[in-house]
Amino acid sequence: MSGGLEGAAGRCDGGNGPASAPLQLGVVSDHREFWSEISSLGKKAGLALAGPFPTAAAATRLSEARPTLAVIQTAAKDGEALELVGLLGGRSPPLRSVVVTDAVSGAYVAQAVAAGVGGIVLRPLRLPEFVTAIQAAARSGLYLAAGAVRVLSENWATRRVVCCRDTHLTPRELEILRLEATGFLYKEIADKLGLSEHTVNNHLYAIRQKLGVHTAIEAIHHVFCAGCAKFATARPA
């Protein structure tokens, strides 16, 4: 197994079956064609839909509709959508969001993850991936499409990531996780630290167990991105 974040796309909630209760999606979009697209997928997947709600009025309308999740269709650089993700996630009870967009940058994905997004899916939408993202977000997991994982890895690769949370991880575990966050594969981490690839894999498994998460993306988010990440300007030598 080569490891690395390129293989992290997919379900991130650890579940194997559909959610136990029917899901209702509150759809936020300013474009009628997206409503048609999401309605078709929702019908095939047996999902109930509410909306579409215009972005400007979404916070109020979603409070009235009380959906299980919000699905937010947005442009790649739409800061308003990220503000909405954070606003909805900060409510009591929180409302998690899945963002659907045409393209993303590494910085945008990092900001979305820090805001508490439950998933990022790229268009054109494909039913299996969309359902996986919805199920992961509904179970407090995190789903990132392969394209989002790739640009996030590239973004981390240009920055030195510094942990600023008390995670109870050992210095070795933090170093391994930091290298993975900046785009190194398991073999590259092993070579750099003078370890076997098997040992690196064991460390990463131990990290996920300590943090109570299932994937590399969730571990990195928990340690580096949950509202308190600090960055320097160079990739580790």
C-alpha distance (Angstrom), angle and dihedral (degrees) to the residues before:
residue distance angle dihedral
M1 . . .
S2 3.81 . .
G3 3.80 95.2 .
G4 3.77 126.0 -164.8
L5 3.77 132.5 124.7
E6 3.79 95.5 -74.1
G7 3.81 86.9 81.4
A8 3.78 94.5 49.0
A9 3.78 98.8 86.7
G10 3.75 113.9 110.1
R11 3.76 137.1 50.5
C12 3.76 112.6 -2.7
D13 3.80 102.2 177.0
G14 3.79 98.9 79.5
G15 3.80 92.3 -125.6
N16 3.77 126.9 131.2
G17 3.78 104.0 -164.4
P18 3.79 141.1 41.8
A19 3.77 121.5 -71.7
S20 3.81 113.4 -82.3
A21 3.82 95.0 -123.2
P22 3.82 128.2 47.9
L23 3.79 111.5 -92.8
Q24 3.77 123.9 -131.6
L25 3.79 117.5 -162.1
G26 3.78 122.8 -153.0
V27 3.80 104.2 -149.2
V28 3.81 118.5 -148.3
S29 3.79 115.0 -166.5
D30 3.77 140.8 129.2
H31 3.81 92.2 -151.4
R32 3.81 123.7 80.5
E33 3.81 92.8 -155.4
F34 3.79 89.8 63.2
W35 3.80 89.9 53.8
S36 3.80 88.9 54.3
E37 3.81 90.7 49.5
I38 3.80 94.7 47.9
S39 3.82 92.3 43.5
S40 3.78 90.5 57.0
L41 3.80 92.1 50.5
G42 3.78 92.6 43.8
K43 3.78 91.8 53.3
K44 3.80 92.0 50.7
A45 3.81 91.8 47.8
G46 3.81 96.0 43.6
L47 3.81 93.3 -116.9
A48 3.79 124.0 150.0
L49 3.80 115.7 -130.4
A50 3.79 133.5 -155.9
G51 3.78 122.3 -169.0
P52 2.89 147.9 -27.6
F53 3.78 92.9 -122.4
P54 3.82 119.6 -171.7
T55 3.79 113.0 -118.8
A56 3.80 94.0 -118.0
A57 3.81 92.9 57.0
A58 3.80 98.3 30.9
A59 3.81 98.5 106.1
T60 3.80 93.0 56.5
R61 3.79 96.6 38.5
L62 3.80 93.0 49.3
S63 3.80 90.1 51.7
E64 3.78 88.7 57.0
A65 3.82 95.8 43.9
R66 3.85 95.2 45.3
P67 3.83 96.9 -156.7
T68 3.81 124.1 -178.2
L69 3.82 91.6 -119.4
A70 3.78 139.6 3.2
V71 3.81 120.2 -125.9
I72 3.79 109.3 -158.8
Q73 3.79 120.9 -165.4
T74 3.77 109.6 -157.2
A75 3.78 147.1 157.7
A76 3.80 118.8 -101.1
K77 3.82 95.0 -103.7
D78 3.79 99.9 34.4
G79 3.79 106.0 135.5
E80 3.80 90.7 179.1
A81 3.80 90.0 66.5
L82 3.81 91.5 52.8
E83 3.79 89.9 50.0
L84 3.79 88.1 53.2
V85 3.83 91.1 50.3
G86 3.80 90.0 54.0
L87 3.79 93.5 43.9
L88 3.79 93.9 51.1
G89 3.80 92.4 44.7
G90 3.79 91.2 51.8
R91 3.79 94.7 57.5
S92 3.77 125.6 101.8
P93 2.93 106.3 -92.5
P94 3.82 93.8 23.2
L95 3.79 120.5 -126.8
R96 3.79 112.0 -145.7
S97 3.78 122.6 -146.3
V98 3.78 139.3 -146.8
V99 3.79 113.8 -155.8
V100 3.81 119.7 -147.1
T101 3.79 116.7 -164.8
D102 3.80 142.5 151.9
A103 3.80 98.0 -120.8
V104 3.79 139.6 -5.7
S105 3.79 140.1 -159.3
G106 3.78 124.4 -139.0
A107 3.80 90.8 -111.8
Y108 3.80 91.5 51.9
V109 3.81 92.6 50.3
A110 3.81 90.9 48.5
Q111 3.80 90.8 50.8
A112 3.80 91.6 47.8
V113 3.80 92.2 50.5
A114 3.81 90.6 47.9
A115 3.81 88.9 50.3
G116 3.81 89.2 56.9
V117 3.80 101.9 -104.7
G118 3.80 114.5 175.7
G119 3.79 95.4 -150.8
I120 3.78 146.6 -8.8
V121 3.81 118.1 -148.2
L122 3.79 125.0 -179.5
R123 3.78 125.4 -140.2
P124 2.94 138.7 -82.7
L125 3.78 85.8 64.1
R126 3.80 118.6 -134.4
L127 3.78 117.9 -159.4
P128 3.86 100.0 -131.2
E129 3.81 93.0 48.8
F130 3.79 93.2 43.9
V131 3.80 92.2 51.6
T132 3.81 91.1 46.6
A133 3.81 90.6 52.6
I134 3.80 92.0 48.4
Q135 3.80 93.0 48.9
A136 3.81 92.5 47.4
A137 3.80 93.3 49.6
A138 3.82 91.8 46.1
R139 3.80 89.1 56.8
S140 3.82 93.6 48.8
G141 3.79 91.0 -101.9
L142 3.78 129.1 128.6
Y143 3.80 127.1 -118.8
L144 3.80 123.2 -170.9
A145 3.79 122.3 -178.3
A146 3.79 115.0 -123.4
G147 3.80 91.6 -105.3
A148 3.81 91.2 52.8
V149 3.81 91.1 49.3
R150 3.80 90.8 51.1
V151 3.80 96.7 51.9
L152 3.81 91.3 42.3
S153 3.81 89.9 54.6
E154 3.79 90.0 49.0
N155 3.81 90.0 49.9
W156 3.81 92.4 50.6
A157 3.80 90.4 46.4
T158 3.82 90.6 66.1
R159 3.80 95.0 49.2
R160 3.78 135.6 61.7
V161 3.80 105.5 -126.4
V162 3.79 116.2 -145.7
C163 3.80 123.3 -166.1
C164 3.79 115.9 -131.0
R165 3.82 100.7 172.6
D166 3.78 130.8 89.3
T167 3.80 97.8 -116.1
H168 3.84 101.0 157.0
L169 3.80 88.3 -125.0
T170 3.79 118.9 141.6
P171 3.82 119.7 -114.1
R172 3.82 88.9 -107.1
E173 3.81 91.9 51.8
L174 3.80 91.8 48.6
E175 3.81 91.0 49.9
I176 3.81 92.2 50.5
L177 3.80 92.1 47.3
R178 3.81 91.3 47.6
L179 3.81 90.7 52.3
E180 3.80 90.8 49.3
A181 3.81 89.8 49.2
T182 3.79 90.6 54.7
G183 3.79 93.4 53.6
F184 3.81 106.6 -92.6
L185 3.82 117.8 145.7
Y186 3.81 120.7 -131.6
K187 3.82 92.1 -100.8
E188 3.81 91.6 49.4
I189 3.81 90.8 49.8
A190 3.79 90.3 48.8
D191 3.82 92.8 49.8
K192 3.79 92.9 46.5
L193 3.82 94.1 50.2
G194 3.80 98.1 35.9
L195 3.80 93.5 -115.0
S196 3.78 134.4 125.9
E197 3.79 118.3 -101.4
H198 3.81 87.6 -119.1
T199 3.82 90.6 57.2
V200 3.79 91.4 50.1
N201 3.79 90.1 51.1
N202 3.83 89.9 50.1
H203 3.80 91.1 50.9
L204 3.80 91.7 50.9
Y205 3.80 90.7 48.9
A206 3.83 89.5 51.1
I207 3.81 90.3 49.5
R208 3.80 92.1 54.1
Q209 3.81 90.8 47.6
K210 3.81 92.5 51.4
L211 3.79 92.7 47.9
G212 3.80 94.4 43.2
V213 3.80 93.7 -125.0
H214 3.80 133.9 123.8
T215 3.79 106.3 -144.1
A216 3.79 143.8 41.8
I217 3.80 91.5 -114.4
E218 3.82 91.8 55.0
A219 3.82 92.3 46.4
I220 3.81 92.4 50.4
H221 3.80 91.1 45.9
H222 3.81 91.4 50.2
V223 3.79 94.3 50.6
F224 3.79 105.0 31.8
C225 3.79 111.4 17.2
A226 3.81 110.5 38.8
G227 3.76 96.4 111.7
C228 3.79 96.7 -66.2
A229 3.80 108.3 67.8
K230 3.78 117.6 140.1
F231 3.78 123.6 -159.7
A232 3.78 136.9 -162.5
T233 3.77 122.3 -165.8
A234 3.81 108.1 -106.7
R235 3.78 136.4 68.8
P236 3.83 113.1 -119.6
A237 3.80 111.7 -87.5
